[in-house]
């Protein structure tokens, strides 16, 4: 069974600074997707960024980028120029290719952004 | 484009009762998944519906059941409620069943069991 581990329950960052959230996963599959979702207090799960395992190039979305290390099964999220609106719970998630919508989530990292 | 909507927002039930939660999928989406998110945890996959059939299920007992309707909206039914069923229930929709299209989540239903 696939597992996703987020070892940082809480992280803090100063506004305009950069922060990196860690995620490791375990799978025997070679083809899969990895995601970072953001969940603000409004509860809606918002997709931040997605990485296909077959792509060597790390995904980027504006201020958000990932460091995908397939051999190490590591998938970290870097947030640059942090903003107050980035404060939320961040979840790392895994989905097997062809596995439909079944996402396996980590336990989350609460990100606080300070002035 | 209408997003994923869930109802009700909050619900309080007692042990042993039954509950039905509802989800309207995003326009154009034909696949709906349900997740249970206990306090302080990540969401856990319950099941997925595609074209009105269940086509994937997580590690949840049979008292968790669902339906998908011809308009692709969905219901999650939970019988014989237990205290551990207290959680946020999230619905997500996408297009294409077992394809790899991105999912869009609703705001969830907060279920409290007394």
Interface residues (C-beta under 8 A of the other chain):
Chain A: X4 X33 X42 X43 X44 X45 X46 X47 X50 X91 X93 X95 X97 X98 X99 X100 X101 X102 X103 X104 X105 X106 X107 X108
Chain B: X31 X33 X35 X40 X41 X42 X43 X44 X45 X48 X50 X55 X56 X58 X88 X90 X92 X94 X97 X98 X99 X100 X102 X103 X104 X105 X106 X107 X108 X110
